[in-house]
Amino acid sequence: MDSIIFDLDGTLWNSLDVVVKAWNEALEESGAEGNLTKEDIRGVMGLQAHETREKLFPHLSDEQHRIYTEKASELESEYIRKQGGQLYEDLEHVLERLSQKYTLYIVSNCQEGYIESFYAYHKLDKYFRDFENPGRTGLSKGENIQLVMERNNVEKAVYVGDTAGDQKAAKSAGTPFVYAAYGFGEVDEYDYVIERFEDLLELFD
């Protein structure tokens, strides 16, 4: 193994406080009905945009959803750049240790600008060589994992994530899956499991 590819939400950090604030404000500003809770957001973490729409916004017209999505993305990135999210315990220490031995990447099902905002507030971009998301490529998570591996000449990697969607993406990309059991989802199939982020050091350091 030469590389570790990470999911973001529920794997590296918890941004629910910021996201629920941004999404509710965007609903209000776009004139759409609804008030979302943290549990609503938790239930769609890791899903692509069209899947999130099916679960949370089936009542919005295409135009309403377009306006809402643009506003939510704008506010989300703005708030994250200002206040960040909750990093999991010992995250930077673990990343620093792992980066001495492996090349690190992020592949997340988020909009363009989200990972950049994560980097901007928490100053963690120095540990990662590359990142990708469907907001830039329009591809599935599995395809984005493959894309990152191909353009960085990655031969063997593992994917670390917290949801069943992450497991499916890792399988489709042909990489072993590390289940972050402390995150948002429940997963039945995995190659490795970690109960805390620092458990990665026991597996791979």
Residue, then its C-alpha position, 0 to 999 in steps of 0.5 A: m500500500d502506498s496511499i490512503i484516501f479519505d472521505l471527509d464528513g464523518t471521517l475527518w470531521n463533523s461539520l453538522d452545526v455549520v451545515v444545518k445552519a447554512w442549509n436552513e438559511a438557504l431554504e429561507e432565503s430561496g423562499a422554499e419551505g422546510n426546517l432541517t435538523k441535524e438528524d436530517i443532515r446526518g441521514v444524507m451525509g455521504l450521498q450525492a446531490h440527486e440522492t439528497r434531493e430525493k430524501l430531503f427536497p422532493h417538494l421543491s421544483d427544479e428551479q427552486h432546488r437550483i436556487y436553493t442549492e446554489k445558496a446553500s453551497e455559497l453559505e456552507s463554504e462561507y461559514i466553514r471558512k469562518q468557523g470550521g468544523q469539529l475535527y476528530e480527536d488527534l486528527e492532525h497528529v495522525l495525519e502528520r504521522l501517516s503522511q511520513k509513510y503514505t501519500l494522502y488524498i480526499v475524495s468526498n461527495c460534496q460540492e466544489g469549494y467544500i474541501e477547499s473551505f475545510y483546508a482554508y480554516h483548518k490548514l490541513d492541506k499540507y498533508f494531502r496531495d490531491f482531492e476530488n468531488p462530484g461538484r467538479t467532475g460529476l462522477s460517482k465517488g467510486e469513479n472519483i477514487q479511480l480518477v485520483m489514483e490514475r492521475n497520481n499514479v497510485e498503485k495500491a490504496v485503501y479508502v477510509g469512510d463511514t457509510a455504506g456508500d463509502q464501502k460501495a465506492a471503495k469496492s467499485a474502485g477496487t480498494p480495500f475499505v476501512y470503516a470509520a465506526y465513529g462516523f455517521g453511517e452503519v456498515d456491515e462489510y469492511d476490510y478493517v474497522i477503526e473506533r477512533f481516528e488514531d486507530l489508523l496508526e495501529l493499522f498502518d503506522 
